[in-house]
Amino acid sequence: MKSKSCLAAGMLSAAALAMPAQAKVIDQRDIGFTVAHSAQVAASPEDVWKMLRTPDKWWSKDHSWSGDAANFWLDSQAGGCFCEKLPPAKPGGAPGSVQHARILFAKPDELMRLSGAFGPLQGEAVVGTLTIQIKPTPTGSAIRFDYTVGGYMRFKVADVAPGVDRVLGEQLVGLAKALGGSLPVARGETDGAAKEAPPKDEQGLDAAVADLVKDEPKETPESD
């Protein structure tokens, strides 16, 4: 994020990224869009939560303003900041800081919701809401990112939504990698979009997580 134009170019580039098992722009309209990404990891929900709280270990430095992921920090309480320190521009100068998002909802080991317009969206009159959901699976945890953006922006939605989708997916790839890597998923008919509500007895999770664990991870053959 060394400059708004630089990040915008990066977001809209066609460079291939290693995407999570499921990824999609699940809704797109003139006033905004929603993207969703999900992956499964061989880590407990508790370990996923701990990693979420240390974005310096998994959020890409390529999508920072300082160029150094070590400058990220997150206060995982409601009202807390997902922020970045900016080193002084010159020796003896005053340091700066950036608020990428603030915490709206924090339920350890289950759900974190943040409000923030990331990257070049920060300069627009939009609201962005990132919901990160965690669900236990027989092999570890399923993780889902849903990012909803709405409001006035000087970008065309059709142009910016795919770029935001790729960048958000890159962050989930980084999170999964920090937790040991994504598990291979047996793909069925589901495409990663929310299609049905969860059972009524499934408390504390949004409807968007309903399809998160439909596909069980495949057994990975052991190498000889």
Phi, psi and omega in degrees: 000039182295336172205158180298316182294325180295314181293320180300319178297320179294321181293326185264003180290160181262014181298137182285138177237153175284108185270154173298176184300324181228133181204142182187146163281106189269348176202141182210124180221175182298331185263357180166190183199166176226134174239151182221140178222143177218154179204161176240140183227157178269056179222147181289157175305326179296319179289326176297316180298315179300319180292320178305324184285355180235071184299342177296342181267348185217337178285135187293133175295338179291346178239049175235165176271336183265342183081011182219114182297340180297345182273355178281146170207157184218129173260104191275044173240155178307130184089351180289165188251133162265101192232173180219133175279139176248117180299155178304144180291337178212156180308132180083355180281171180278137176288160177242186179201158179227134171264111176281322181196167174233152185280126175262326187210130178222111174238099187312136177073002182229308189207137171227128178238132182235148174249121179183141175262106187280153174058225182293344177293341182299331181272004181253167181270061182235161173245130176240133180236118179255118177252123180247117182245144181233135179221134179293146175230169178299338182251004181151252183214149169255139182235137177227133172253127169237124181237117181248128183235133178208151180129192180273131175217155180272003173265153170280132182305317182298334180275319188274330184301314179297325178293316177298321178302314181294317182294318178296320177299323179298324181290321177293324174301316179297320178296313180298319179298319179294338180262009177110358178104154179286143173279144174295141184243136175285109185281129175251222180277341183292145182244011179098347179274152178288128184238339182208156181282152178286164177303152183297335182274004179268095189271149170083002180240145177287162179299332183296345183271001188304320184266009190296324184240028176295322182264119178281141178300142175286155172288126180273120181299139177283137180284148179287000000 
